[in-house]
Amino acid sequence: MNAENSSKDPLHGLTLENIITRLVESYGWEELGNRIRINCFTSNPSIQSSLKFLRKTPWARTKVEDFYKYSLRHNRLKK
């Protein structure tokens, strides 16, 4: 895989922690929980508890990554 292909992936070089942090900064926990209906965002949310859950739950991680990409496409993330 060359550098040109990898740079087209909006998640390239980002950690899951970076993704969650940017989403929380842009939306807040309450709005994030409304948009992505998973308990780690609605029940006593924190970065660490979300990371723990998302790392062992592939379907939930995919939802978060897809929402992050959606937010990038629609310029909804704070710089």
C-alpha positions as CSV (number, residue, x, y, z in Angstrom):
1,M,0.0,0.0,0.0
2,N,1.5,3.3,-1.0
3,A,1.2,6.6,0.9
4,E,-1.2,8.0,-1.6
5,N,-3.8,5.3,-0.9
6,S,-3.4,5.4,2.9
7,S,-3.9,9.2,3.1
8,K,-7.3,8.9,1.5
9,D,-8.6,7.1,4.6
10,P,-10.0,9.7,7.0
11,L,-9.1,7.4,10.0
12,H,-5.5,6.9,8.9
13,G,-3.2,7.8,11.7
14,L,-6.0,8.4,14.3
15,T,-6.3,6.4,17.5
16,L,-9.7,5.4,18.8
17,E,-9.1,7.8,21.7
18,N,-8.5,10.7,19.2
19,I,-11.8,9.9,17.5
20,I,-13.8,9.8,20.7
21,T,-12.2,12.9,22.1
22,R,-12.9,14.9,18.9
23,L,-16.5,13.7,18.8
24,V,-17.1,14.6,22.5
25,E,-15.5,18.0,22.0
26,S,-17.8,18.7,19.0
27,Y,-21.0,17.1,20.2
28,G,-20.8,16.6,23.9
29,W,-21.7,13.3,25.6
30,E,-25.5,13.8,25.6
31,E,-25.7,14.6,21.9
32,L,-23.2,11.8,21.0
33,G,-25.4,9.4,23.0
34,N,-28.5,10.6,21.1
35,R,-26.8,10.1,17.7
36,I,-25.0,6.8,18.5
37,R,-27.3,4.8,20.8
38,I,-24.8,2.8,22.8
39,N,-24.6,2.8,26.6
40,C,-21.0,3.8,26.9
41,F,-22.1,7.3,25.7
42,T,-25.3,7.5,27.7
43,S,-24.6,5.8,31.1
44,N,-21.9,7.6,33.1
45,P,-19.8,8.2,30.0
46,S,-16.0,8.7,30.0
47,I,-13.2,8.4,27.5
48,Q,-11.7,5.5,29.3
49,S,-14.9,3.5,29.7
50,S,-15.8,4.2,26.1
51,L,-12.4,3.0,24.9
52,K,-12.7,-0.2,26.9
53,F,-16.1,-1.0,25.5
54,L,-15.4,0.0,21.9
55,R,-12.1,-2.0,21.7
56,K,-14.0,-5.2,22.5
57,T,-17.2,-4.5,20.6
58,P,-16.5,-4.3,16.8
59,W,-20.1,-3.4,15.8
60,A,-20.1,-0.4,18.2
61,R,-16.6,0.7,17.1
62,T,-17.8,0.6,13.5
63,K,-20.7,2.8,14.3
64,V,-18.4,5.4,16.0
65,E,-15.9,5.4,13.1
66,D,-18.7,5.7,10.6
67,F,-20.2,8.6,12.5
68,Y,-16.8,10.3,12.7
69,K,-16.4,10.0,8.9
70,Y,-19.9,11.4,8.5
71,S,-19.0,14.3,10.8
72,L,-15.9,15.0,8.8
73,R,-17.8,15.0,5.5
74,H,-20.3,17.5,6.9
75,N,-17.8,19.7,8.6
76,R,-19.3,19.1,12.0
77,L,-16.1,18.5,14.0
78,K,-14.5,21.4,15.9
79,K,-11.0,22.2,14.7
